Structures are given as structure tokens and as C-alpha cells.
């Protein structure tokens, strides 16, 4: 089965707190998914929220559905992950998979600098939705794209 047919879409989410530059948050998301051959221009939906202490928070949401680019974007991300991140994902893959969705969190500050690495703190969240796939097919796809050692 070709990789273009395996992925339905990728959802991206991130938040900009009151102390953060909203444009830099958008740039970090763009950096995470852009390839040198084809920089991705996402259309962001913004939602204004209020934090626990009344501070303003802007939530960013974007969805990448271009069938030609989904596989390329994932290959770029997979190839730029460190071996430690790949090993961690391999050990904890069951925690990231739910049915046909793979949930990943990337470091927002590193992404702004063009570096791809996992983080649980104030991350850029990706949900990769696979078309009806068995878990082993998803694992095989992730190995093919460089996400797993």
C-alpha cells in the first residue's frame, strides 16, 4: 500500500501565551512541517481563551490534507528526529497510538530554530490520522518514514 494512501490528514495545534509572540508560534509550526522543496503555508484557525489566572491564550489549529505532501512532511520529521527520540517513541508507541491516530508532541522553541524534537512541555501537538490501518501497518509505515529505529 503506498504511503500517500495511508495518511488521511495531519492536525496541528499549539498555544501562544500572553508572553509569547503569536507570529513566532505560527513560524514554529510552519518550520516543523515545511520541507526545503515545498514550504507549507498553513491557514490557521485562532481561538482566544483565558488561562487559569485570567491571562490571554491564543490556540492555533491547522489541518494539512494535501495528499501529495503528507508523506513528504512525515518523512522530513522522521529523518530529523534524534536517535534518542526515535528509541523513546519505539518504547512508548502504545501510549501515542489510539485506533488510527498517532499523537506526537514537539518542542515549540526548538521548532522555531528548525530543530525537530519531542517535548511534553508547552508543545506543538500533531495528530496523524491514518486511514483504516492495523497497528502493525502503522508501525511499518513509521519505520519506513524514519520515526522508529
N, C-alpha and C positions, 0 to 999 in steps of 0.2 A: 504494500500500500504506500503510495507516495506521501511525503511529509506535508505537502500542501493540502491534501485531503484530510489529514488527521487533526488539524487545528481549526476550530471554528472561529475563535477570536481571542484577543488578549484585552483584559480590562486593567487600567492603571489608576491608582488612587494615591493621593498624598495630601498632606495638610500644610498650610502656611500659618504659623502662629503670628501673633501681633509683632513679635520681634524679628520676623523673617521677611525678606524681600520676596513678594509674590512672583516676580519675574524670574528670580533665581530658582525658585521651586519648580516653575514650569521648565526652565532650562535644564534642571537636573533630570526631570522626567524625559525630556527630549534626548538628552545625552545618553540615557540608559538604553533607549530603543533605536537610536539612529545608527545607521551604518555609513561608512565612508562613501559607498556607492550611491546610497539614496537616503539622505537625511529625511527623517519623518517629521512632517508638520502635523501635529495633532490639534484637534479642536477640543478645547477644554470646556467642560461644564463646571461652573463655580457655584458653591453653596456657602453662604455666610452662616456661621454658627457662633455660639457663645460658649467659652470654656467654663471650667468649674468655678473659677474666680471672677467670671464676668469678662474675661479677655476675649477679644475677637479672634476667630479662627476661620480661615477660608479653606474649604475642602475642594480639591480638584479631582475631576473624574474625566477619563478619556477612554475610548474604545478603539482598538486597532482591528480592522476587519479585512483589510486588503489581503486577499488570499495569496497573492504573489509575494508579499513581503513578510508574512507571518513567520515562515520557516527561516528566512534570512535573519530576521531580528533575533529569533531564539538562538540561532547558530552563533551569532555575534556575542550574545550574552554568555552562552555556554563556553565559548572559546576564551572569553576574558575572565572567567571565574578562576580564583586561585585553586590550587590542588587541595588546600585545607577546606575551602568552602564546598568543593565537589565531594570530598570524603564525608563532610558533615551532612550534606544532603543525602548521600547514599545511605548513611547510617540511620537517618531520621526521615526517610522518604514517606513512610506511612503517616507521619504527622503532617505532611504537606499535601497529601492526596485525599480527596474526598470525591468519591464516584468518578466523574470525568473532569474534575477540576484539580489543577495544581496551584497551590498558593505559595508565593515566594515574597520575601521582604528584602529590599535592598537599601543600603545606606544612602541617604539623601545627599549628605555632604560630599561623600566620595563620588557619587554620580555627577555632581556639579563639576568635579575636577576630571570627569571622564573615566573614573575607575569603577569597575563593577565588583561589588562585594555585598554579602549578606549582612543584615543587621536587624535587630528586633526593636531598636530604639528609634522612634520617630521616622519610620521608613517610608519608602515608596513601595506600595503594595501592588503586586501583579497577580492576577487570576488568569491562568491559561486554561481555556475551556477546550477540551478535546471532544471531537465527535465520538459517538458511541465506541469507546475503546475499553478493552480489558486491561487490568492493571499491568500485565506483562508487556502489552503493546506500548503502553505509555513509558515504561521503564526502558524498553528497547529504543524508543524514539529519543528519550533524554540522553541515552548513551550515544546515539548517533549524532546528536547536536552538541555534545561536549559537556553536558551538565553533570555527568557521573564519571567517576574514574574508570 
